[in-house]
Amino acid sequence: MKEKLRGLLSVVCGVEANEIEEDMDLFAESILDSFGVVQLLVLIEEEFGKRILITEIAREDIATLAKLHELVSRA
C-alpha cells in the first residue's frame, strides 16, 4: 500500500516517486499543498475505497508518506 500511496503522491504533486522519502515533510518541501491534499484524498478513495474527509484530518496526519500510510491503513 505504501508504494501505491507514493505513486499517488507522485501523480498529484508532479514529482518522481523515488524523490518522495518516507519521513520527508511533504508540506515543508513544497511537494504537497492544500489543493493537492484534496486531489490525493479523491485518488485514495478511488484506489483503496477508503473515504477520508478533509475535515476529519489534521495537516500533521498527512505530512509524511509514513503518516499518510498510517492514516489510510486505519481508515
C-alpha positions in Angstrom: 0.0 0.0 0.0 2.8 2.4 0.8 4.2 2.2 -2.7 0.8 2.8 -4.2 0.5 5.9 -2.0 3.9 7.0 -3.1 2.7 6.7 -6.7 -0.4 8.7 -6.0 1.6 11.4 -4.4 3.9 11.4 -7.4 0.9 11.9 -9.7 -0.7 14.6 -7.6 2.5 16.5 -6.8 4.3 16.2 -10.2 7.5 14.7 -8.7 9.2 11.4 -9.3 8.1 8.7 -6.9 11.7 8.0 -5.9 12.1 11.6 -4.7 9.4 11.0 -2.0 11.1 9.7 1.1 9.1 8.1 3.8 9.7 10.7 6.5 10.1 13.7 4.4 7.8 16.6 5.4 5.7 17.0 2.2 4.5 20.4 3.1 7.9 21.8 4.2 9.5 20.5 1.0 6.7 22.2 -1.1 5.7 18.9 -2.6 2.1 18.9 -1.3 -0.3 21.9 -0.8 -3.9 22.2 0.2 -5.2 21.6 -3.4 -3.0 18.6 -3.7 -4.5 17.2 -0.4 -8.0 17.3 -1.9 -6.8 15.6 -5.1 -4.9 13.0 -3.1 -8.0 12.2 -0.9 -10.1 11.7 -4.1 -7.5 9.3 -5.5 -7.2 7.4 -2.2 -10.9 6.8 -2.3 -10.8 5.7 -5.9 -7.8 3.4 -5.4 -8.5 1.9 -2.0 -12.2 2.5 -1.5 -11.4 4.4 1.7 -13.2 7.7 2.2 -11.2 10.2 4.3 -12.9 13.5 4.8 -10.6 16.5 4.8 -12.5 18.0 7.8 -11.6 14.9 9.9 -7.8 15.1 9.4 -5.1 17.5 10.5 -2.2 18.5 8.4 0.2 16.5 10.6 -1.8 13.3 9.7 -0.6 13.5 6.1 2.7 15.4 6.4 4.8 12.4 5.5 4.4 9.3 3.5 4.7 7.2 6.7 1.9 9.2 8.4 -0.3 9.1 5.3 0.2 5.3 5.1 -0.8 5.0 8.8 -3.9 7.1 8.3 -5.1 5.1 5.2 -4.4 1.8 7.0 -6.7 2.9 9.8 -9.5 4.2 7.6 
